[in-house]
Amino acid sequence: MNNNTFDWNHARVFLSVAKMGSLTAAAEAHGLSQSTLSRQMSSLEAELELTLFERNGRGIQVTTAGHQLIRYIEVMQEAATQVTLNAKGNSESLHGTVTVTVSELDAAFRIPTIAEHIRKQAPELQLNIRVSNSVANLKTREADIAVRNKRPEETDLIVRKLATETIDLFGVPKYLAQLKRTQYQNVQIIGFERLDEVIAILNQRGWSVDLGNFQVSTDFQWLHIELARQGKSLVILPTNIGKKLGFQAVRRCDQPLLELPIWLVSHRELRTNPRVRFVFDQLVSGLNYNDA
């Protein structure tokens, strides 16, 4: 490592690149051009005299040295958070309730670790987690912070893009083998709202389906999972969650079914309320859409 001062801002950007798996997505999240972000990453690698990632097709592959650096950055980030809390006198400034609204799958697979971290860092803060697949109205204070798949149109909300999440079709291996033998005829897929849009997307991705391929529909995502486990239908899931559950992905083309942007949204009180800012920052650093 050379003797230049370590640039913490560059390290934070690198952490975003590693979590999002994309230079473009990280640049957008930090409000930077891709060329500026690339220069910052080159500068960081030069400072550390390490190769932190390799470009791989449309994304990036973090090197072993990069993964080691991520662990150090996360420790530094946690220490910085603790310093900030102590400086603000967190026993007073973080007292109160913060309501976060997330989807059923985020609540089950991504929030528990973050919630435990918040409990340890700020035991006086009351974290209310509202689980819903509908969009909460932040302006009427249904929630303080929301995780959304669509950027809000309201200009007075504070928005940060966290990642781009891929979505795929999944099933148990036995059912996929059966479908392959029959050339995917009579495939059954668990449906949900806006079914016409889902059918259109599937047919654009090489499938040939209509309403008859969706005999069961529900907005309850855990029921999707349990029905797919019975081995008689496919389920639409975020790619990393589907793999974590032990399902096998099936594609009829090289592309995933969908690529959805993930937005973290808050009302303007984020700028003045320390506890809302604290929870927002914990979600930014803790929500990981590459590894559920």
Order of alpha helices (4+ residues) and beta strands (2+ residues): alpha-alpha-alpha-beta-beta-alpha-alpha-beta-alpha-alpha-beta-beta-beta-alpha-alpha-alpha-beta-alpha-beta-beta-alpha
